[in-house]
């Protein structure tokens, strides 16, 4: 009887063991968030029986919540020792390691957590973010070792992300990141296409438009006719701020998917984009072959730190940079652009003339505008350094499954019953002119005799008036169909079935829809703006840009006179000969070879006028060299940027507060003319917005150290004796490392070089600082008498 009473209570139920009682008390304390008591009771349970991995995890939680992180770490480690395949234990350990700043073990345990069964996109994102952080530090070997250390999974049981990680690690051994040997003569043929524009585009969109389509077709054409030439793909991403190699196979896959449909949530598409992002997260920085040509067929004006990395690749690998300039619209016609775009484009223009060795352009009109802007900024581009590559290629997709005519029913259209207008919807494209012309045609001919106007394109900017016109004019809106997100097959159907096409743009670099229309044998009705006469040639019908009366007249004849339109179409079919994309790629390669031949010739080309030289820029006393982001929406003679004084990769991009120094430290290097007078350089600093930041700045043997409170503005200076400061001088900016290895950094706003014994110069500077008008001393400011253009 005494034995039974020790086991069962008076109600006949089994009594709690000491372990169970401790766990119950611990759980109760946990539920009321009494973490100290919970930890005490969990420890009591483990003293009775320490082979309980789930209780070690609960103890870890309680210790973590009570702030005892090191003890929590030991508790989680005990859990993984007892249950090596417990995904939950590895997950909690990974999060705690991350919180403590131990990145390598955090990565290892995130991997083990996923390997043993954690299925969470949030954890995958955490893992990839940590891997990207380590890759930026060059820790590829540690990441590869952590992936390779995972046990082999049962067949078909590996988590998809781990399968991809294994494949990437297997394909990216040390040889992939090794510098190419300059002794290999074939490396002089290396062409590296920068696809940053496409990668950025694909992260938000799918179906390519104008410039994206040119890049896809031209690069695929170049790969098709490779002929033994080394062709590589790379991108520059602000997420990692590195040149990264893009695998050709991934690029081909994305190109194929991008043109088949418009849905960005399609499983195949999201998987392909995610896989590329994973590759870019883990890949080592791309090492350019020595002397390679870096060719950018897209745009890079939206990448704020782009030219810093171009400059470094020139310095370390001897590359030559050749951009394809599609237009200068934000400078030539800023009224059709949003303010931010114009500001960023001007920043790009200031950099491109300092860094480009040669230029590719798409038309004579663009070449003219490029030279005009260069001249305004004080640069000269010789004809030998501009190659015109017209985009007169065949936009019809070979092998594309043609849709039947009844597919037009989805848009309530009839074969030959509509006019096609393919363009992004923005003010520059001339939708309002087209709408006004259609409204007049409706009033003149009656709605039944006016074909539907089908506008195909995504929404751009400055288009409120376009949609307002449709919303307020019912008779017009009934004759206008707005479409977007169409596949190549659907767009091809519209081209084949339209009566003719219209393109009333106010400004173009080329005008791809014009060539597209001709490729399908359809007459384009175009404005005579900029390059459009080159795109349409003798096959297009044109009118004066913005002239509604002429547009109505030409459109009415094409609508009403079938015989006239048929004659024009017959000429297009017989005489318009678009070139293939491989041929266009061949034209680009031929022009690049021509540039290389110019440089290798005995006479050579004075590249200093093209900005390809690598000597540090000059700093002249009396000028403020600002490192803040450009906010001007127009240009003037002599306009430039102090960004080019940044001489290593220790900088984030310029912003309104200045240019933030990276943890590893940044350098500013300048040329100073010998002068028999004492010099002083003032440097403007600004603190981080949230935390106290330490600085250590040096010039030669001189050092300035201190702390910046959040958002505090401080000035430091260095003095140099007469004739001491000449030639190249480097100012080194470092961050103060805290005991926990943190190094909050600060912003450099710019620097001012002055003559110490010239009071007026110093007074001007001090007055400008006190009044907040350093722009008056800006080295590249607009001065009285300069052009007021744009």
ZAMARGU-4260 file (C-alpha; in steps of 0.2 Angstrom, whole numbers, plus 5000, padded with zeros to 4 digits):
<rodrens>
0) 5000/5000/5000 | 5014/5012/5004 | 5023/5008/4987 | 5007/5012/4978 | 5004/5028/4987
5) 5021/5034/4981 | 5016/5031/4963 | 4998/5036/4962 | 4988/5050/4970 | 4972/5049/4980
10) 4962/5051/4963 | 4971/5036/4956 | 4981/5046/4943 | 5000/5044/4942 | 5010/5056/4952
15) 5022/5068/4943 | 5040/5064/4943 | 5052/5077/4949 | 5057/5081/4931 | 5039/5083/4925
20) 5035/5094/4940 | 5050/5105/4936 | 5045/5106/4917 | 5027/5110/4922 | 5033/5125/4933
25) 5045/5130/4920 | 5031/5131/4907 | 5020/5140/4918 | 5033/5153/4921 | 5037/5154/4903
30) 5019/5157/4898 | 5018/5172/4910 | 5035/5178/4903 | 5044/5176/4920 | 5060/5171/4911
35) 5071/5170/4927 | 5060/5157/4935 | 5057/5147/4919 | 5076/5145/4917 | 5078/5140/4935
40) 5065/5126/4933 | 5071/5120/4916 | 5088/5118/4924 | 5080/5108/4938 | 5072/5097/4926
45) 5089/5094/4917 | 5098/5090/4933 | 5086/5076/4935 | 5087/5071/4916 | 5099/5080/4905
50) 5096/5069/4889 | 5081/5080/4884 | 5085/5091/4869 | 5068/5099/4868 | 5071/5105/4886
55) 5088/5112/4882 | 5080/5122/4868 | 5067/5129/4881 | 5081/5133/4893 | 5090/5142/4878
60) 5074/5152/4875 | 5072/5157/4893 | 5090/5162/4895 | 5090/5172/4879 | 5074/5182/4884
65) 5082/5186/4901 | 5098/5193/4892 | 5110/5179/4896 | 5115/5176/4878 | 5131/5166/4881
70) 5122/5154/4892 | 5108/5152/4880 | 5121/5148/4866 | 5127/5134/4877 | 5110/5127/4880
75) 5106/5127/4861 | 5123/5119/4858 | 5118/5105/4870 | 5102/5102/4861 | 5111/5100/4844
80) 5123/5088/4853 | 5109/5077/4859 | 5099/5078/4843 | 5110/5082/4828 | 5096/5081/4816
85) 5084/5092/4825 | 5081/5106/4813 | 5073/5117/4826 | 5088/5117/4838 | 5099/5122/4823
90) 5088/5136/4818 | 5088/5144/4836 | 5106/5142/4837 | 5108/5150/4820 | 5098/5165/4825
95) 5107/5167/4841 | 5124/5166/4833 | 5118/5180/4820 | 5113/5191/4835 | 5130/5189/4843
100) 5138/5193/4827 | 5146/5176/4824 | 5142/5175/4805 | 5151/5159/4800 | 5143/5148/4813
105) 5126/5156/4810 | 5128/5151/4791 | 5132/5134/4796 | 5117/5131/4807 | 5105/5139/4795
110) 5111/5127/4782 | 5109/5112/4795 | 5092/5118/4799 | 5086/5118/4781 | 5095/5102/4778
115) 5086/5093/4792 | 5069/5100/4788 | 5066/5119/4790 | 5055/5125/4776 | 5054/5143/4778
120) 5057/5157/4765 | 5061/5169/4779 | 5075/5158/4785 | 5082/5156/4767 | 5082/5175/4765
125) 5092/5176/4782 | 5104/5163/4776 | 5107/5171/4759 | 5109/5189/4767 | 5123/5182/4778
130) 5131/5173/4764 | 5131/5189/4754 | 5139/5198/4769 | 5153/5185/4770 | 5156/5185/4751
135) 5158/5204/4752 | 5172/5200/4764 | 5180/5187/4752 | 5175/5172/4763 | 5171/5161/4749
140) 5181/5146/4755 | 5171/5146/4772 | 5154/5146/4763 | 5160/5132/4751 | 5166/5122/4766
145) 5150/5124/4775 | 5139/5118/4761 | 5151/5104/4757 | 5150/5098/4775 | 5132/5094/4774
150) 5128/5075/4773 | 5123/5069/4757 | 5103/5069/4756 | 5093/5054/4752 | 5088/5054/4733
155) 5075/5067/4729 | 5075/5074/4747 | 5087/5089/4746 | 5079/5106/4749 | 5079/5115/4733
160) 5089/5129/4739 | 5102/5117/4745 | 5103/5108/4729 | 5106/5125/4720 | 5120/5129/4733
165) 5128/5113/4731 | 5128/5115/4712 | 5135/5133/4713 | 5149/5128/4725 | 5153/5114/4714
170) 5154/5125/4699 | 5163/5139/4707 | 5180/5132/4713 | 5195/5142/4716 | 5200/5142/4698
175) 5184/5152/4694 | 5189/5167/4704 | 5208/5166/4699 | 5214/5181/4690 | 5216/5178/4671
180) 5234/5177/4666 | 5240/5192/4655 | 5252/5181/4646 | 5238/5173/4637 | 5237/5182/4620
185) 5219/5177/4617 | 5213/5187/4632 | 5216/5203/4621 | 5200/5197/4612 | 5189/5196/4628
190) 5173/5205/4627 | 5163/5207/4643 | 5145/5213/4641 | 5138/5222/4656 | 5120/5216/4658
195) 5117/5226/4675 | 5102/5235/4666 | 5094/5219/4662 | 5097/5211/4679 | 5089/5226/4687
200) 5075/5226/4675 | 5071/5208/4678 | 5070/5210/4697 | 5054/5220/4694 | 5048/5216/4677
205) 5048/5203/4663 | 5044/5208/4646 | 5058/5218/4638 | 5055/5235/4631 | 5066/5245/4619
210) 5084/5245/4626 | 5081/5229/4635 | 5076/5220/4619 | 5092/5227/4610 | 5103/5220/4624
215) 5095/5203/4623 | 5095/5201/4605 | 5113/5209/4602 | 5121/5198/4616 | 5112/5182/4610
220) 5118/5186/4593 | 5136/5189/4599 | 5136/5172/4608 | 5129/5164/4593 | 5143/5170/4582
225) 5157/5169/4595 | 5170/5161/4584 | 5182/5157/4597 | 5182/5175/4605 | 5181/5175/4624
230) 5164/5183/4628 | 5159/5185/4646 | 5144/5192/4655 | 5144/5203/4671 | 5134/5214/4681
235) 5136/5228/4694 | 5123/5227/4707 | 5121/5240/4721 | 5116/5225/4733 | 5134/5219/4733
240) 5143/5233/4725 | 5154/5222/4715 | 5157/5216/4697 | 5149/5199/4697 | 5149/5186/4683
245) 5132/5181/4675 | 5132/5163/4670 | 5128/5162/4651 | 5116/5147/4654 | 5106/5157/4667
250) 5106/5172/4655 | 5100/5162/4640 | 5086/5154/4651 | 5080/5171/4657 | 5080/5178/4639
255) 5070/5164/4633 | 5057/5166/4647 | 5057/5185/4647 | 5049/5185/4629 | 5036/5171/4631
260) 5024/5179/4643 | 5022/5194/4654 | 5017/5187/4671 | 5031/5190/4684 | 5023/5177/4697
265) 5025/5163/4685 | 5033/5148/4693 | 5047/5146/4680 | 5051/5164/4679 | 5052/5167/4698
270) 5063/5151/4700 | 5074/5157/4686 | 5076/5175/4694 | 5079/5167/4711 | 5092/5155/4705
275) 5102/5170/4697 | 5100/5180/4712 | 5107/5165/4722 | 5122/5164/4710 | 5125/5182/4711
280) 5124/5181/4730 | 5138/5168/4731 | 5149/5171/4717 | 5166/5179/4720 | 5169/5196/4712
285) 5172/5195/4694 | 5190/5197/4688 | 5191/5205/4671 | 5203/5197/4659 | 5218/5209/4656
290) 5214/5222/4643 | 5196/5216/4641 | 5183/5227/4633 | 5169/5231/4645 | 5154/5235/4634
295) 5138/5241/4641 | 5123/5240/4628 | 5111/5246/4641 | 5110/5260/4654 | 5119/5263/4670
300) 5114/5280/4675 | 5104/5273/4690 | 5119/5265/4698 | 5127/5279/4708 | 5144/5271/4712
305) 5146/5263/4694 | 5161/5274/4688 | 5170/5271/4704 | 5171/5252/4700 | 5174/5256/4681
310) 5189/5266/4687 | 5196/5253/4698 | 5194/5240/4684 | 5204/5251/4673 | 5217/5254/4686
315) 5219/5235/4691 | 5215/5226/4675 | 5218/5238/4661 | 5200/5237/4654 | 5193/5248/4641
320) 5176/5254/4644 | 5164/5257/4629 | 5146/5262/4632 | 5132/5261/4620 | 5123/5278/4621
325) 5105/5276/4615 | 5100/5294/4618 | 5103/5310/4628 | 5085/5314/4631 | 5086/5319/4650
330) 5098/5333/4645 | 5092/5337/4628 | 5073/5336/4632 | 5072/5336/4651 | 5054/5342/4650
335) 5049/5324/4646 | 5058/5317/4661 | 5055/5317/4680 | 5067/5327/4690 | 5076/5312/4698
340) 5080/5304/4682 | 5087/5320/4674 | 5098/5322/4690 | 5105/5304/4689 | 5107/5305/4670
345) 5117/5321/4672 | 5128/5312/4685 | 5131/5298/4673 | 5135/5310/4659 | 5148/5319/4670
350) 5156/5302/4673 | 5154/5294/4656 | 5165/5307/4647 | 5179/5305/4660 | 5179/5286/4659
355) 5173/5280/4641 | 5187/5275/4629 | 5175/5275/4614 | 5156/5276/4611 | 5144/5266/4602
360) 5128/5275/4596 | 5112/5270/4587 | 5110/5285/4575 | 5118/5300/4568 | 5105/5310/4578
365) 5112/5302/4594 | 5130/5305/4589 | 5126/5323/4586 | 5118/5325/4603 | 5132/5316/4611
370) 5145/5328/4604 | 5134/5343/4608 | 5133/5338/4627 | 5152/5333/4627 | 5156/5350/4620
375) 5145/5359/4633 | 5154/5350/4647 | 5171/5354/4640 | 5176/5337/4631 | 5180/5334/4613
380) 5175/5317/4605 | 5183/5314/4589 | 5174/5305/4575 | 5185/5290/4576 | 5179/5287/4594
385) 5161/5286/4589 | 5154/5271/4580 | 5136/5272/4573 | 5127/5255/4574 | 5109/5258/4568
390) 5096/5246/4576 | 5089/5241/4559 | 5087/5223/4564 | 5073/5210/4561 | 5062/5210/4576
395) 5052/5195/4571 | 5056/5180/4581 | 5061/5164/4572 | 5052/5149/4578 | 5039/5159/4587
400) 5022/5150/4587 | 5010/5162/4577 | 4993/5165/4585 | 4978/5163/4574 | 4968/5179/4569
405) 4954/5174/4581 | 4965/5178/4595 | 4961/5196/4592 | 4944/5193/4599 | 4951/5194/4617
410) 4954/5213/4613 | 4938/5215/4603 | 4949/5219/4587 | 4947/5214/4569 | 4961/5210/4557
415) 4965/5227/4548 | 4953/5236/4559 | 4965/5245/4570 | 4981/5256/4570 | 4995/5251/4581
420) 5005/5262/4593 | 5018/5253/4602 | 5027/5263/4616 | 5029/5266/4634 | 5015/5278/4640
425) 5024/5294/4644 | 5024/5312/4638 | 5038/5311/4626 | 5030/5298/4615 | 5016/5309/4609
430) 5000/5300/4615 | 4991/5317/4617 | 4995/5322/4599 | 4989/5305/4593 | 4973/5306/4604
435) 4969/5324/4597 | 4972/5318/4579 | 4960/5303/4582 | 4947/5314/4590 | 4948/5326/4575
440) 4946/5311/4563 | 4931/5304/4573 | 4923/5321/4571 | 4928/5323/4552 | 4924/5305/4546
445) 4912/5298/4560 | 4917/5284/4572 | 4913/5270/4561 | 4926/5275/4548 | 4940/5278/4560
450) 4950/5262/4565 | 4953/5258/4583 | 4969/5265/4590 | 4978/5252/4600 | 4991/5258/4611
455) 5003/5244/4618 | 5015/5248/4632 | 5018/5250/4650 | 5015/5266/4660 | 5030/5277/4661
460) 5031/5294/4669 | 5022/5311/4666 | 5007/5303/4659 | 4993/5309/4669 | 4986/5320/4655
465) 4986/5305/4644 | 4974/5295/4655 | 4964/5311/4659 | 4961/5314/4641 | 4954/5296/4639
470) 4943/5298/4655 | 4935/5314/4650 | 4932/5311/4631 | 4920/5296/4630 | 4919/5296/4611
475) 4938/5295/4610 | 4940/5282/4624 | 4928/5271/4614 | 4941/5271/4599 | 4956/5269/4610
480) 4962/5252/4617 | 4976/5252/4630 | 4986/5236/4632 | 5001/5231/4641 | 5011/5215/4647
485) 5009/5206/4630 | 5020/5192/4625 | 5030/5192/4609 | 5017/5181/4600 | 5003/5193/4605
490) 5013/5208/4599 | 5017/5199/4583 | 4999/5196/4580 | 4995/5214/4582 | 5009/5219/4570
495) 5003/5207/4557 | 4985/5212/4559 | 4985/5231/4560 | 4981/5243/4546 | 4997/5253/4549
500) 5007/5259/4564 | 5009/5276/4571 | 5024/5284/4581 | 5022/5303/4585 | 5036/5304/4597
505) 5044/5321/4601 | 5061/5314/4603 | 5070/5297/4601 | 5087/5289/4601 | 5082/5277/4587
510) 5064/5272/4588 | 5063/5253/4588 | 5044/5251/4585 | 5047/5259/4568 | 5059/5246/4563
515) 5048/5233/4571 | 5034/5239/4560 | 5044/5238/4544 | 5050/5221/4549 | 5031/5215/4548
520) 5029/5225/4532 | 5018/5238/4539 | 5019/5257/4535 | 5024/5267/4550 | 5017/5285/4551
525) 5031/5294/4561 | 5036/5312/4566 | 5051/5319/4559 | 5059/5321/4577 | 5078/5317/4580
530) 5082/5299/4574 | 5065/5294/4567 | 5069/5299/4549 | 5084/5287/4550 | 5074/5273/4558
535) 5060/5275/4545 | 5070/5279/4530 | 5061/5281/4513 | 5048/5268/4519 | 5039/5278/4532
540) 5026/5292/4530 | 5031/5307/4541 | 5024/5323/4548 | 5032/5338/4557 | 5033/5333/4576
545) 5019/5340/4586 | 5009/5346/4570 | 4992/5339/4573 | 4985/5345/4556 | 4999/5336/4546
550) 4996/5320/4557 | 4977/5320/4553 | 4980/5323/4535 | 4993/5309/4533 | 4983/5297/4544
555) 4967/5300/4535 | 4975/5295/4518 | 4982/5279/4525 | 4965/5275/4533 | 4955/5279/4518
560) 4966/5275/4503 | 4969/5256/4502 | 4978/5257/4486 | 4990/5270/4492 | 4994/5260/4508
565) 4996/5244/4498 | 5009/5252/4486 | 5019/5258/4501 | 5018/5240/4509 | 5024/5232/4492
570) 5039/5243/4493 | 5043/5238/4511 | 5041/5220/4507 | 5052/5221/4491 | 5066/5233/4497
575) 5067/5234/4516 | 5080/5222/4521 | 5082/5221/4540 | 5098/5213/4546 | 5099/5198/4558
580) 5104/5201/4576 | 5119/5190/4574 | 5124/5202/4560 | 5121/5217/4571 | 5132/5209/4585
585) 5145/5207/4571 | 5144/5225/4567 | 5146/5229/4585 | 5161/5217/4586 | 5168/5225/4570
590) 5167/5242/4578 | 5175/5236/4594 | 5190/5228/4584 | 5191/5245/4574 | 5193/5254/4591
595) 5206/5242/4597 | 5216/5244/4580 | 5216/5263/4583 | 5223/5261/4600 | 5236/5248/4594
600) 5242/5259/4579 | 5259/5267/4580 | 5250/5284/4580 | 5238/5279/4593 | 5224/5289/4599
605) 5225/5303/4612 | 5214/5295/4625 | 5216/5309/4637 | 5203/5318/4628 | 5191/5303/4630
610) 5194/5302/4649 | 5203/5285/4649 | 5218/5291/4658 | 5220/5286/4676 | 5230/5300/4683
615) 5222/5309/4698 | 5212/5324/4694 | 5219/5341/4699 | 5214/5351/4714 | 5215/5370/4713
620) 5216/5382/4728 | 5201/5392/4730 | 5188/5379/4725 | 5176/5368/4735 | 5176/5350/4729
625) 5159/5343/4734 | 5155/5324/4736 | 5137/5326/4738 | 5125/5319/4725 | 5120/5330/4710
630) 5104/5339/4711 | 5105/5350/4696 | 5093/5347/4681 | 5103/5356/4668 | 5121/5357/4663
635) 5134/5371/4660 | 5151/5373/4653 | 5164/5366/4665 | 5152/5356/4675 | 5160/5341/4683
640) 5160/5331/4699 | 5172/5328/4713 | 5167/5310/4713 | 5183/5306/4703 | 5194/5310/4717
645) 5189/5294/4726 | 5204/5283/4722 | 5199/5266/4730 | 5184/5256/4733 | 5182/5261/4751
650) 5167/5272/4747 | 5148/5271/4746 | 5139/5281/4733 | 5137/5300/4734 | 5121/5306/4743
655) 5114/5322/4749 | 5124/5321/4765 | 5140/5317/4756 | 5149/5301/4752 | 5150/5288/4766
660) 5166/5280/4770 | 5166/5261/4771 | 5172/5251/4786 | 5189/5247/4778 | 5192/5266/4774
665) 5192/5277/4758 | 5205/5287/4749 | 5204/5304/4740 | 5219/5306/4728 | 5223/5323/4719
670) 5236/5331/4709 | 5242/5348/4716 | 5253/5360/4706 | 5270/5364/4714 | 5268/5381/4723
675) 5279/5392/4734 | 5266/5396/4746 | 5258/5387/4761 | 5243/5377/4758 | 5228/5371/4769
680) 5215/5358/4765 | 5198/5359/4774 | 5188/5343/4775 | 5169/5343/4779 | 5163/5328/4789
685) 5145/5323/4794 | 5140/5310/4807 | 5129/5295/4805 | 5111/5298/4807 | 5109/5286/4822
690) 5125/5282/4831 | 5141/5290/4837 | 5155/5287/4824 | 5174/5289/4826 | 5185/5295/4812
695) 5204/5294/4808 | 5210/5304/4794 | 5228/5305/4788 | 5238/5315/4775 | 5256/5309/4775
700) 5262/5309/4793 | 5248/5320/4799 | 5233/5312/4808 | 5217/5319/4813 | 5206/5309/4825
705) 5189/5312/4834 | 5171/5307/4836 | 5155/5313/4827 | 5139/5314/4836 | 5123/5309/4825
710) 5121/5321/4811 | 5135/5332/4818 | 5145/5342/4805 | 5163/5345/4809 | 5178/5352/4799
715) 5196/5346/4800 | 5211/5352/4791 | 5229/5349/4787 | 5243/5362/4783 | 5257/5360/4771
720) 5273/5370/4770 | 5278/5379/4754 | 5283/5367/4740 | 5279/5352/4751 | 5263/5348/4744
725) 5265/5344/4725 | 5262/5330/4714 | 5249/5316/4719 | 5243/5318/4737 | 5231/5305/4746
730) 5220/5309/4760 | 5215/5293/4769 | 5199/5291/4779 | 5197/5277/4791 | 5183/5272/4804
735) 5187/5269/4823 | 5184/5251/4827 | 5174/5248/4843 | 5178/5234/4855 | 5163/5223/4847
740) 5171/5225/4830 | 5158/5238/4825 | 5163/5253/4815 | 5149/5265/4812 | 5155/5276/4798
745) 5153/5294/4793 | 5151/5305/4778 | 5164/5316/4769 | 5155/5331/4762 | 5170/5337/4751
750) 5186/5347/4753 | 5192/5365/4750 | 5211/5368/4746 | 5217/5386/4750 | 5232/5397/4751
755) 5235/5400/4770 | 5243/5417/4767 | 5229/5424/4756 | 5216/5431/4768 | 5202/5434/4755
760) 5202/5416/4750 | 5200/5410/4768 | 5187/5423/4771 | 5177/5418/4756 | 5177/5400/4762
765) 5173/5404/4780 | 5158/5415/4774 | 5152/5402/4763 | 5152/5389/4777 | 5143/5401/4789
770) 5130/5405/4776 | 5128/5387/4770 | 5132/5393/4752 | 5147/5382/4748 | 5139/5380/4731
775) 5146/5398/4727 | 5164/5391/4729 | 5160/5374/4720 | 5175/5370/4708 | 5162/5366/4694
780) 5150/5379/4698 | 5141/5389/4684 | 5149/5406/4683 | 5143/5423/4676 | 5143/5423/4657
785) 5142/5405/4655 | 5128/5397/4644 | 5111/5396/4651 | 5106/5382/4640 | 5095/5368/4646
</rodrens>
